[in-house]
Amino acid sequence: MSEHDDPGAEEPRKHPHAKPHEPFVSAGAESTRELREMARRRREAEEKLQQHLLEAKEKPVED
């Protein structure tokens, strides 16, 4: 009979040398944050470019 068959047995414990999961989550969260920041900057740059193009189009031509 194994420890899994005993209804009174505690849950099996994790390996004591297992790496903690938190650093992996933090790294993922960090990379996600960086991607979101890059996307935000790109959107802002595109909006700024569109505004400049509109202003240039409306500006009278100077000789």
ROBA-924926 format. One record per residue (C-alpha): residue number from 1; residue in one letter; x, y, z. Coordinates in nm, 3 decimals. Each point is the difference from the previous one (the first is absolute). Example, Ala and Ser with C-alpha at 12.3 -4.5 7.8 and 13.67 -1.06 7.14 Angstrom:
! residues 2
[vovo 1,"a",[1.230,-0.450,0.780]]
[vovo 2,"s",[0.137,0.344,-0.066]]
END
This chain:
! residues 63
[vovo 1,"m",[0.000,0.000,0.000]]
[vovo 2,"s",[0.143,0.342,-0.097]]
[vovo 3,"e",[-0.037,0.331,0.182]]
[vovo 4,"h",[-0.252,0.113,-0.265]]
[vovo 5,"d",[-0.235,-0.286,0.097]]
[vovo 6,"d",[-0.023,0.105,0.366]]
[vovo 7,"p",[-0.293,0.243,0.040]]
[vovo 8,"g",[0.147,0.137,0.324]]
[vovo 9,"a",[0.337,0.082,-0.155]]
[vovo 10,"e",[0.101,0.364,-0.057]]
[vovo 11,"e",[0.035,0.143,-0.346]]
[vovo 12,"p",[0.332,-0.098,-0.159]]
[vovo 13,"r",[0.261,0.269,0.065]]
[vovo 14,"k",[0.185,0.175,-0.277]]
[vovo 15,"h",[0.361,-0.087,-0.057]]
[vovo 16,"p",[0.206,0.207,0.248]]
[vovo 17,"h",[0.247,0.099,-0.273]]
[vovo 18,"a",[-0.264,0.113,-0.249]]
[vovo 19,"k",[0.053,0.349,-0.137]]
[vovo 20,"p",[-0.258,0.254,0.117]]
[vovo 21,"h",[-0.252,0.104,-0.263]]
[vovo 22,"e",[0.001,0.373,0.085]]
[vovo 23,"p",[0.314,0.109,-0.195]]
[vovo 24,"f",[-0.147,-0.147,-0.318]]
[vovo 25,"v",[-0.324,0.191,0.051]]
[vovo 26,"s",[0.190,0.320,0.074]]
[vovo 27,"a",[0.206,-0.036,-0.316]]
[vovo 28,"g",[-0.317,-0.056,-0.201]]
[vovo 29,"a",[-0.167,0.298,0.161]]
[vovo 30,"e",[0.307,0.212,-0.071]]
[vovo 31,"s",[0.013,-0.097,-0.367]]
[vovo 32,"t",[-0.375,0.060,-0.032]]
[vovo 33,"r",[0.040,0.342,0.156]]
[vovo 34,"e",[0.281,0.082,-0.241]]
[vovo 35,"l",[-0.208,-0.109,-0.301]]
[vovo 36,"r",[-0.294,0.211,0.116]]
[vovo 37,"e",[0.229,0.299,0.052]]
[vovo 38,"m",[0.147,-0.045,-0.349]]
[vovo 39,"a",[-0.349,-0.024,-0.153]]
[vovo 40,"r",[-0.109,0.314,0.186]]
[vovo 41,"r",[0.303,0.193,-0.124]]
[vovo 42,"r",[-0.060,-0.120,-0.355]]
[vovo 43,"r",[-0.365,0.112,0.011]]
[vovo 44,"e",[0.104,0.340,0.134]]
[vovo 45,"a",[0.263,0.037,-0.272]]
[vovo 46,"e",[-0.251,-0.093,-0.270]]
[vovo 47,"e",[-0.251,0.253,0.136]]
[vovo 48,"k",[0.268,0.267,0.008]]
[vovo 49,"l",[0.101,-0.080,-0.359]]
[vovo 50,"q",[-0.361,0.021,-0.116]]
[vovo 51,"q",[-0.038,0.337,0.172]]
[vovo 52,"h",[0.316,0.132,-0.167]]
[vovo 53,"l",[-0.117,-0.126,-0.339]]
[vovo 54,"l",[-0.337,0.173,0.043]]
[vovo 55,"e",[0.168,0.324,0.105]]
[vovo 56,"a",[0.238,-0.017,-0.296]]
[vovo 57,"k",[-0.288,-0.062,-0.239]]
[vovo 58,"e",[-0.197,0.300,0.133]]
[vovo 59,"k",[0.298,0.235,0.013]]
[vovo 60,"p",[0.017,0.238,-0.298]]
[vovo 61,"v",[0.294,-0.052,-0.233]]
[vovo 62,"e",[0.271,0.262,0.053]]
[vovo 63,"d",[0.231,0.101,-0.284]]
END
